[in-house]
Amino acid sequence: MSLQALEEKIVRLEKKLEKLEHDVAEHLREAVRGEDAPLEEKAPRVSWALVWFAYPIALILFTLGAAAGASYYWTH
């Protein structure tokens, strides 16, 4: 191969590399915003709603469990 042919091949490969870098960057941006993103990044209000819904239920269940345990302890 001549030097000019090698230089042309290098230029083509550099263009392919730039396109691949652009595609990867675009894919990463879509992943952060899109379906691959965690729930907190897609809809932070939904995740906080789950926290504020689950916390009182867990607290109520813990209280009921503690009351049931205490009543069992005192009656047996």
WOCORZI-V225543 format. One record per backbone hydrogen bond with DSSP energy under -1.0 kcal/mol. NH is the residue of the N-H (numbers start at 1). CO is the residue of the C=O. Records with the same first field share a line. If there is no record, write none. Layout:
NH=CO / CO
This chain:
6=2
7=3
8=4
9=5
10=6
11=7
12=8
13=9
14=10
15=11
16=12
17=13
18=14
19=15
20=16
21=17
22=18
23=19
24=20
25=21
26=22
27=23
28=24
29=25
30=26
31=27
32=28
33=29
34=30
37=34
42=38
43=39
47=43
48=44
49=45
50=46
51=47
52=48
53=49
54=50
55=51
57=53
58=54
59=55
60=56
61=57
62=58
63=59
64=60
65=61
66=62
67=63
68=64
69=65
70=66
71=67
72=68
73=69
74=70
75=71
76=72
